[in-house]
Amino acid sequence: MFISPRWHYKYQMHYDFAVKFQNSPELYVRLHDSDLARDWLYLFYLNYQREIPLFRDQGSYSLSRMKQLAYQCKHVLGWDWIHNDYDDFEVTTSMHKDLEQYLAKGFSGVPSEHDSLLHELHICLHSTQQRNLRTTVQFEWFNNDGFSLEGYDFKFSHDSTLGSIWLQNPYVGHPPDWIWQQNDHINVWQTCRFHDFVRPGLVINMLGSLEPTIKQFNHQAYLDWWNTTASDFVKHHGVDKMLANTGHPVIGQIVNNKALLPLQHMATLKFEYIRFADTAAIKPIRQHFAPVFAINQTDYENVAGPDWPSYDLTDIKI
């Protein structure tokens, strides 16, 4: 289809930045008109100026890689992650508990030589649970930069639109509705983490409808499960907080999301660049906005609890 230069120019004026993968057109990201989205963009932009983000292609992991890492894990960490069937969700959920417990106080007490292995285990484990499908695409940085979500007029959404833009989960733990969906009733006090901190990472939803879609969420079934499984947890945090922390932290959308369809089936995604539409307009919205940069681990834990920092991946061989 022929696209006139005039229409193409107008179309490009309605995006905040573009993401480019090899053998694919630019993906145009339009953020919501909100203080949170603009402050996140400022944080995202500053990090990109300092360093290219780490990109891990969820779809490139395999069952053989999981088995390889399981043997390495047993040798280095002493965890028995060697199983015959990694398709059993109860098995992989139980495996995740080892990561949660080991990183309960962040990476400050973890030997640095374990960092890459731990991160690779985490990514590969979730990829295995998703049957190695490319359900999301994520970019992140090896730092603790970020700011508190408190005080922003922001609500999580049950958006099921292909190409919706999410904030990065700042923790190794899971939000409460994810725990419900996985029927993960083992030590929810350890696993459940409310998304209360904003990291510079970018997450692109690779599933869903081309048209804007909000999926139905069974609030009653969700609350019934929580009240049956961990009524003390619900009582401690309150029903309103449990309901408010369901859905995804959506801050924008890829406007040409049809371009994502071929990427769902590519054997490997190779990231090329991110291009910002108007760098002069990227600035914090709030006058009191003060992102936290390069803080130490203890300070970060005081702000937001145990985190999951990004670590450069290395090819770990048996």
Secondary structure as the mmCIF struct_conf table of DSSP 4:
data_model
#
loop_
_struct_conf.conf_type_id
_struct_conf.id
_struct_conf.beg_label_comp_id
_struct_conf.beg_label_asym_id
_struct_conf.beg_label_seq_id
_struct_conf.end_label_comp_id
_struct_conf.end_label_asym_id
_struct_conf.end_label_seq_id
HELX_RH_AL_P HELX_RH_AL_P1 PRO A 5 GLN A 12
TURN_TY1_P TURN_TY1_P1 MET A 13 HIS A 14
BEND BEND1 ASP A 16 ASP A 16
STRN STRN1 PHE A 17 PHE A 21
TURN_TY1_P TURN_TY1_P2 GLN A 22 ASN A 23
BEND BEND2 SER A 24 SER A 24
HELX_LH_PP_P HELX_LH_PP_P1 PRO A 25 GLU A 26
STRN STRN2 LEU A 27 LEU A 31
BEND BEND3 ASP A 33 SER A 34
HELX_RH_AL_P HELX_RH_AL_P2 ASP A 35 ARG A 50
HELX_LH_PP_P HELX_LH_PP_P2 ILE A 52 PRO A 53
STRN STRN3 LEU A 54 ARG A 56
HELX_RH_3T_P HELX_RH_3T_P1 GLN A 58 SER A 60
HELX_RH_AL_P HELX_RH_AL_P3 LEU A 63 VAL A 76
TURN_TY1_P TURN_TY1_P3 LEU A 77 LEU A 77
BEND BEND4 ASN A 84 ASN A 84
TURN_TY1_P TURN_TY1_P4 TYR A 86 ASP A 87
HELX_RH_AL_P HELX_RH_AL_P4 PHE A 89 TYR A 102
TURN_TY1_P TURN_TY1_P5 LEU A 103 LYS A 105
HELX_RH_3T_P HELX_RH_3T_P2 GLY A 106 GLY A 109
BEND BEND5 VAL A 110 VAL A 110
HELX_RH_3T_P HELX_RH_3T_P3 SER A 112 HIS A 114
HELX_RH_AL_P HELX_RH_AL_P5 ASP A 115 GLN A 129
TURN_TY1_P TURN_TY1_P6 GLN A 130 ASN A 132
STRN STRN4 THR A 136 GLU A 140
BEND BEND6 PHE A 142 ASN A 143
STRN STRN5 GLY A 146 GLY A 146
STRN STRN6 PHE A 147 SER A 148
TURN_TY1_P TURN_TY1_P7 GLU A 150 GLY A 151
BEND BEND7 TYR A 152 TYR A 152
STRN STRN7 SER A 157 SER A 157
STRN STRN8 ASP A 159 ASP A 159
STRN STRN9 THR A 161 THR A 161
TURN_TY1_P TURN_TY1_P8 LEU A 162 GLY A 163
STRN STRN10 SER A 164 LEU A 167
HELX_LH_PP_P HELX_LH_PP_P3 GLN A 168 ASN A 169
BEND BEND8 TYR A 171 GLY A 173
STRN STRN11 HIS A 174 HIS A 174
HELX_RH_AL_P HELX_RH_AL_P6 PRO A 176 GLN A 181
TURN_TY1_P TURN_TY1_P9 GLN A 182 ASN A 183
BEND BEND9 ILE A 186 ILE A 186
HELX_RH_AL_P HELX_RH_AL_P7 VAL A 188 THR A 191
STRN STRN12 CYS A 192 CYS A 192
STRN STRN13 PHE A 197 VAL A 198
BEND BEND10 PRO A 200 PRO A 200
STRN STRN14 LEU A 202 ASN A 205
BEND BEND11 LEU A 207 GLY A 208
STRN STRN15 SER A 209 SER A 209
BEND BEND12 LEU A 210 GLU A 211
STRN STRN16 ILE A 214 ILE A 214
HELX_RH_AL_P HELX_RH_AL_P8 HIS A 219 THR A 229
HELX_RH_AL_P HELX_RH_AL_P9 SER A 231 HIS A 237
HELX_RH_AL_P HELX_RH_AL_P10 VAL A 239 ALA A 244
TURN_TY1_P TURN_TY1_P10 ASN A 245 ASN A 245
BEND BEND13 GLY A 247 GLY A 247
STRN STRN17 HIS A 248 HIS A 248
STRN STRN18 VAL A 250 ILE A 254
TURN_TY1_P TURN_TY1_P11 VAL A 255 ASN A 256
HELX_RH_3T_P HELX_RH_3T_P4 ASN A 257 LEU A 260
TURN_TY1_P TURN_TY1_P12 LEU A 261 LEU A 261
HELX_RH_3T_P HELX_RH_3T_P5 PRO A 262 HIS A 265
BEND BEND14 ALA A 267 ALA A 267
STRN STRN19 PHE A 271 PHE A 276
BEND BEND15 ALA A 277 ALA A 277
HELX_RH_3T_P HELX_RH_3T_P6 THR A 279 ALA A 281
BEND BEND16 ILE A 285 ARG A 286
TURN_TY1_P TURN_TY1_P13 GLN A 287 HIS A 288
STRN STRN20 VAL A 292 VAL A 292
BEND BEND17 ALA A 294 ALA A 294
HELX_RH_AL_P HELX_RH_AL_P11 GLN A 297 ALA A 304
BEND BEND18 GLY A 305 PRO A 306
#
